[in-house]
Amino acid sequence: MKLTIHTSWKKTLNDEFDKPYFQGLIDFVSEEYKNNSCYPKQDHIFEAFNKTTLDNVKVVIIGQDPYHGVGQANGLCFSVNNGIANPPSLKNIFKELESDLGESYNIDNGDLEKWANQGVLLLNAVLTVRGGDAGSHQNKGWETFTDAVIKVLSEGKENLVFLLWGGYAKKKGRKIDTSKHLVLTSGHPSPLSANRGYWFGNKHFTQTNKYLIKNGKPPIQW
């Protein structure tokens, strides 16, 4: 299995790629893709890193694992390919965007690539999944790898915004250095959490941009 990941990340994470757990992970993923329908497409597994280079990261959104339906996952957390119906969580993200910013969005296009191109790292904790089987690639090594990514960002960068939505993301981000970065938490945008009042009204998008501007960085055009 070929590692198609941007050189800025490859250099920084080189030691991680050489560790036994990562070699075992790649062997597992290679077998899974050979014998099953898996998502995202193999050349999009590291899409988040290819769309958002290490130097360009300003914001980090942490998801869990890719969508497991046909044609949904594109390597960016919460994002789906254009032309695919938006999953419920993504619909609620757009609702909060419109409420927070007072603008209308083309909610028919759920591809969040435009965020990634501006420095929003859309990072799933687990980067692959077997079709129709949510969580099937958990506890195989991806979590260790993405923990290392978060550590690199927390220790090596300054004034990033981390958006941790839901209990899983909060746990994943518990070691982020809050003296150097802004960490915003809320409930998950899934209907179960959102309808209980844990998501809507968090105003994370305006808070993110205020922090970026305060620290001399261009705001995100959400």
C-alpha positions as CSV (number, residue, x, y, z in Angstrom):
1,M,0.0,0.0,0.0
2,K,1.5,3.3,-1.1
3,L,1.6,6.2,1.4
4,T,0.4,9.2,-0.5
5,I,0.8,11.9,2.1
6,H,2.1,15.5,1.6
7,T,5.9,15.8,2.1
8,S,5.4,18.4,4.9
9,W,3.7,15.7,7.0
10,K,5.8,12.9,5.8
11,K,9.0,14.5,7.0
12,T,7.5,15.3,10.4
13,L,5.8,11.9,11.0
14,N,8.6,9.8,9.5
15,D,9.5,8.2,12.8
16,E,5.9,7.2,13.2
17,F,5.8,5.4,9.9
18,D,8.7,3.3,10.9
19,K,7.2,2.0,14.1
20,P,6.0,-1.6,14.3
21,Y,2.3,-0.6,15.1
22,F,2.1,1.4,11.9
23,Q,3.6,-1.4,9.7
24,G,1.0,-3.7,11.2
25,L,-1.7,-1.1,10.5
26,I,-0.8,-0.8,6.9
27,D,-0.7,-4.6,6.5
28,F,-4.2,-4.8,8.0
29,V,-5.6,-1.9,5.8
30,S,-4.0,-3.4,2.7
31,E,-5.7,-6.7,3.3
32,E,-9.0,-5.1,4.0
33,Y,-9.0,-3.0,0.8
34,K,-8.0,-6.1,-1.1
35,N,-10.8,-8.3,0.2
36,N,-13.6,-5.9,1.1
37,S,-15.3,-2.6,-0.1
38,C,-13.6,0.0,2.1
39,Y,-13.8,3.8,2.3
40,P,-12.6,6.3,1.5
41,K,-10.9,5.4,-1.8
42,Q,-7.4,4.2,-1.2
43,D,-5.7,7.3,-2.7
44,H,-7.9,9.5,-0.4
45,I,-7.0,7.9,2.9
46,F,-4.6,10.7,3.7
47,E,-6.6,13.4,1.9
48,A,-6.9,15.6,5.0
49,F,-3.1,15.9,5.1
50,N,-2.8,16.5,1.4
51,K,-5.5,19.2,1.3
52,T,-4.1,20.9,4.5
53,T,-0.3,20.9,4.6
54,L,1.4,21.1,8.0
55,D,2.5,24.7,7.5
56,N,-1.0,25.8,6.6
57,V,-2.9,24.3,9.6
58,K,-4.9,27.0,11.5
59,V,-7.9,25.0,12.7
60,V,-8.3,21.3,13.6
61,I,-11.7,19.5,13.6
62,I,-11.6,16.0,15.0
63,G,-14.0,13.4,13.8
64,Q,-14.3,9.7,14.6
65,D,-14.2,7.4,11.6
66,P,-15.2,7.8,7.9
67,Y,-18.8,7.4,6.7
68,H,-19.3,3.8,5.7
69,G,-22.0,4.3,3.0
70,V,-21.2,4.0,-0.7
71,G,-19.6,7.1,-2.2
72,Q,-19.8,9.2,1.0
73,A,-16.3,9.3,2.6
74,N,-13.7,11.5,0.9
75,G,-11.0,11.5,3.5
76,L,-12.1,14.7,5.3
77,C,-14.0,14.3,8.5
78,F,-17.8,15.2,8.4
79,S,-17.4,15.9,4.6
80,V,-19.1,14.0,1.8
81,N,-18.5,14.1,-2.0
82,N,-20.5,16.7,-3.9
83,G,-23.7,15.1,-5.1
84,I,-24.1,12.8,-2.1
85,A,-26.9,13.5,0.3
86,N,-25.7,15.2,3.5
87,P,-25.7,12.9,6.6
88,P,-27.6,14.3,9.6
89,S,-24.5,15.6,11.5
90,L,-23.4,17.6,8.5
91,K,-26.9,19.0,8.1
92,N,-26.7,20.2,11.7
93,I,-23.2,21.7,11.1
94,F,-24.7,23.8,8.2
95,K,-27.6,24.8,10.4
96,E,-25.3,26.1,13.1
97,L,-23.2,27.9,10.5
98,E,-26.2,29.7,9.2
99,S,-27.4,30.6,12.7
100,D,-23.9,31.7,13.9
101,L,-22.8,33.7,10.9
102,G,-26.2,34.9,9.7
103,E,-25.5,33.7,6.1
104,S,-27.1,31.2,3.8
105,Y,-25.0,28.2,2.5
106,N,-25.3,25.8,-0.3
107,I,-26.3,22.9,1.9
108,D,-26.7,20.7,-1.1
109,N,-22.9,20.5,-1.5
110,G,-21.4,18.8,1.6
111,D,-17.8,18.7,0.3
112,L,-15.8,20.6,2.9
113,E,-12.7,20.8,0.7
114,K,-12.9,24.6,0.7
115,W,-12.3,24.6,4.4
116,A,-9.4,22.2,4.1
117,N,-7.8,24.5,1.5
118,Q,-7.9,27.4,3.9
119,G,-6.1,25.5,6.7
120,V,-8.8,23.5,8.5
121,L,-7.5,20.1,9.1
122,L,-10.5,17.8,9.0
123,L,-9.0,14.9,10.9
124,N,-10.8,11.6,11.6
125,A,-9.3,9.6,14.5
126,V,-9.6,6.5,12.3
127,L,-8.9,7.0,8.6
128,T,-10.5,3.9,7.0
129,V,-13.6,1.8,7.4
130,R,-15.2,-1.3,5.9
131,G,-18.3,-0.6,3.9
132,G,-21.5,-0.8,5.9
133,D,-19.6,-1.6,9.1
134,A,-19.2,1.5,11.3
135,G,-16.1,1.4,13.5
136,S,-14.7,-1.8,11.8
137,H,-11.2,-0.3,11.6
138,Q,-11.0,1.0,15.1
139,N,-8.3,-0.2,17.5
140,K,-6.0,-1.3,14.7
141,G,-3.5,1.5,15.1
142,W,-5.1,4.5,13.5
143,E,-5.8,6.1,16.9
144,T,-2.2,5.9,17.9
145,F,-1.2,7.6,14.6
146,T,-3.7,10.4,14.9
147,D,-2.7,10.9,18.5
148,A,0.8,11.5,17.3
149,V,-0.5,14.0,14.7
150,I,-2.4,16.0,17.4
151,K,0.8,15.9,19.6
152,V,2.9,17.3,16.7
153,L,0.4,20.1,16.2
154,S,0.0,20.9,19.9
155,E,3.7,21.0,20.6
156,G,5.1,22.3,17.3
157,K,2.5,25.0,16.4
158,E,1.0,28.0,18.2
159,N,-2.4,29.7,18.2
160,L,-4.3,26.9,16.5
161,V,-8.0,26.4,17.1
162,F,-9.1,22.9,18.0
163,L,-12.9,22.1,17.7
164,L,-13.8,19.1,19.8
165,W,-17.4,18.1,19.2
166,G,-18.7,15.3,21.4
167,G,-17.2,13.1,24.0
168,Y,-15.0,11.1,21.7
169,A,-13.3,14.2,20.3
170,K,-12.9,15.8,23.8
171,K,-11.1,12.7,25.0
172,K,-9.0,12.6,21.9
173,G,-7.9,16.2,22.5
174,R,-7.4,16.0,26.2
175,K,-3.6,16.5,25.9
176,I,-3.7,19.6,23.8
177,D,-1.7,22.5,25.3
178,T,-4.4,25.0,26.1
179,S,-1.8,27.6,27.0
180,K,-0.8,27.8,23.4
181,H,-4.0,27.0,21.6
182,L,-7.8,27.7,21.7
183,V,-9.8,24.6,22.4
184,L,-13.5,24.9,21.9
185,T,-15.8,22.0,23.0
186,S,-19.5,21.3,22.6
187,G,-21.8,18.4,22.0
188,H,-21.7,16.4,18.8
189,P,-23.7,17.7,15.8
190,S,-25.5,14.4,15.5
191,P,-29.3,14.7,16.0
192,L,-29.2,12.8,19.3
193,S,-26.9,15.4,20.9
194,A,-28.0,18.4,18.9
195,N,-31.7,17.9,19.7
196,R,-30.9,17.8,23.4
197,G,-29.4,21.3,23.2
198,Y,-25.7,20.3,23.3
199,W,-24.8,21.5,19.8
200,F,-26.9,24.4,18.5
201,G,-25.7,27.8,19.6
202,N,-22.1,27.0,20.3
203,K,-21.0,29.7,17.9
204,H,-17.7,27.9,17.3
205,F,-17.3,29.4,13.8
206,T,-17.4,33.0,14.9
207,Q,-15.2,32.3,17.9
208,T,-12.7,30.6,15.7
209,N,-12.4,33.5,13.4
210,K,-12.2,36.1,16.2
211,Y,-9.2,34.1,17.6
212,L,-7.5,33.8,14.2
213,I,-7.8,37.5,13.6
214,K,-6.6,38.4,17.1
215,N,-3.5,36.3,16.3
216,G,-2.8,37.8,12.9
217,K,-4.2,35.0,10.8
218,P,-6.8,35.3,8.0
219,P,-10.3,34.1,9.1
220,I,-11.9,31.1,7.6
221,Q,-14.4,31.7,4.8
222,W,-16.8,29.0,6.1
